[in-house]
Amino acid sequence: MNGHGDNNGNGNGDGGFSGVEWDYIRRHHRHELADNQCSSALVKHIKAPVHLVWSLVRRFDQPQKYKPFVSRCVAQGNLEIGSLREVDVKSGLPATTSTERLELLDDEEHILSIRIVGGDHRLRNYSSIISLHPEIIDGRPGTLVIESFVVDVPEGNTKDETCYFVEALIKCNLKSLADVSERLAVQDRTEPIDRR
């Protein structure tokens, strides 16, 4: 697993993870890796409380709430393990559709895991885990988000190229998750307390 902290200035300088981040990764982000696969984990610090970020992440049936590359999603089942979703990808990416299965949805620990089981793209045997952890940022409740993945390296590509491509997608998703969450958090703080 090659680690990459987020690039918004609150990593620890060497592109690696802090002790706390490593602890969460070891606990929640275990992937069985075959020879032809690559894996990585990314970290994002979001200035919004966990419950708010989780309200977006846990919506397996509505990834387009924060994932900029998703144009629409049709989910089957009622969000139990094994539920499937058909995701349509916006044009311009080397994919059009993705069929994804919900592997884990833990509302107590704030962990979501999905596996791609079909679709028109090059991500074979892709699975990802995203976990949310409370932290304090600038004196306010914030969220440490860790997303890790494992995927086959396609014929003709290197592990580095494959990891770099997937990491770029996840970075976009995490940045968008931060933007949406932080907007909601600001709205939360500016709502009047007394609504009588």
N, C-alpha and C positions, 0 to 999 in steps of 0.2 A: 504494500500500500504506500503510495507516495503522497505525502500530506501537503496540502496547500492552505495556508490561512487566507482570510479574505484580504483584499487589497485596499481596504479603506482606512488603513493607517492604525488599526488596533490589533494587528498581529504582533508577534514578538520579534519582528525584524528579520528573522532568518527564513521566512516562508514556511516555518514549521508550526507546530501547535504548542499552546501552553500546557502545563501539567493537568489542569482541569479539563481542557479539551481532550487530551489524550485519554484521560480517565473515562470520559463519556464514550469516546470512540471504542476503547477496549471493551466497555460494558455493553454497548448497544449496536455497534457496527461491525459485527463479525460476518465476513463473507468467505465461503469456501471457494478457493481459486484454482481453476484448472490451468494447465500450461499455456493454453492459447488465449488466456483472458487477462484483462487489466482491471485494476481497481484503484479508487482514489476516494478521498473525503475532502469536502470543502466546508468552510466555516463562515458564518455571517453573524454579525452582532446587529440586532435590530432594536431601535429605540421605541419599543412598544411592549406592553405586558404579554406574558405567555398566553393567557386565555384568548387574547385578541388575535395573535398570530396563529394559534392553534385553530381558531374558528375558520380560518382560511385553509390551512393545510389539511385539516381532517376531512374536507369536502371532496372525497374521492370522486363524487359525481359532478363536481364543478371546478375542475382544475383551471379553467379559463378565468376564474376570479383573480388569479395572479400570474398564471403562466402565459407570457406574451405570445408564444408560438402556437397556442391552442385556439382554433377558431370555433370548434364546438365539441361537445362531449355528450354521448348518450350512454347512461349507465343502466345495467340490468341488476335486479336484486335490490335489497334495501340496506346496502352498506355493511353486509356481513362478510366475513372472511370467505374468499372465493368469488365474490361479486366481480363482474367484468364491466369494463367501460370501453367504448369505442371512441377514440379521440381523432378528430380531424386536425391536421397540421396546416398552418398557414402556408401559402405558396412561397417559394424562395428557399425552402429547406429541402434537403435530399430525402424527403419522405412525404407521404400524403395522409396515411392513416396509421394508427397504432391501437392494438388490442391489448388491454392491460388488466391484470388481475390483482385484486386487493389481497395482500398476504397477511398484513397485520394492521390493526387500528386500535391503539391503546390510549384511551382517553385519560387514564391516570398518569401514565409515564410520558404521554405526548409523543408517541412513536407511530409513524406510518410507514409501511413497507409495501412496495408494489413490484410486480414482475411483468415484463412485456411478453405476451404469449403469441402475438401475431401482428400482422400489419405490413405495410409497404415501406420498409426502411432497412437500414443496415445494422441496426442494433440487435444482434442475436443474443439470446440468453441474458438479457439485461435485467438486473434487479437493483432496486435502490431502497435505502432506508433513510428516512429523515426523522431527526429527533430534536425536540425543543427543550431548553433548559432555562430556568429563570436566572437572571443576573441583574445587577444594578448598573445602569449606565448614566453617568452624569447625575447621580442622586435620584434617578427615577427607575421604576421597574422596566427592565429590558428583557430581551430574549436572545439567548445563544442558540443559533440554529446550526445543526450539523447534518449535511447530506452526503451519503456515501453510495457508491455503486460498484457493481461488477458487470463486465460485458465481454463478449467474445471479441477478439481482434480479427477484423475481416481480412480475407485473403488479400495480399498486396499492401497491407498497412502494417505499420509498426505499433508496438504497445504505446509508445509515446504519442504518436499521431492520434490513436484512438482515444487515449485518455484526454489529450488536449481538446479534442472535438467535444467530448461529452462534458468535460469541465466547463467549456465555454458556454454550452447550453445551460448547465446548472447555475453558473454564475449569473446569467441573464435572469433565470427564474428566481434566484435568491435576491437579486437586486430589486426585481419587481415586487417580490414578496415584502421586502423591506419598505419600498415606496408606498405600497398599498396599506400595509400595517401602520406605518408611521403617520400616514394621512388620517387613518381611522383613529389613532391614538390622540392626535391633536384635536380632532372633532370631539372625542370623548371628553377631553379636558376642557373644551370651551362650551360644552352643553351647560345650560343653567342647571344648578343643583335642585332648585325648588321649582317643580313643574305644576303646582296646584292651579 
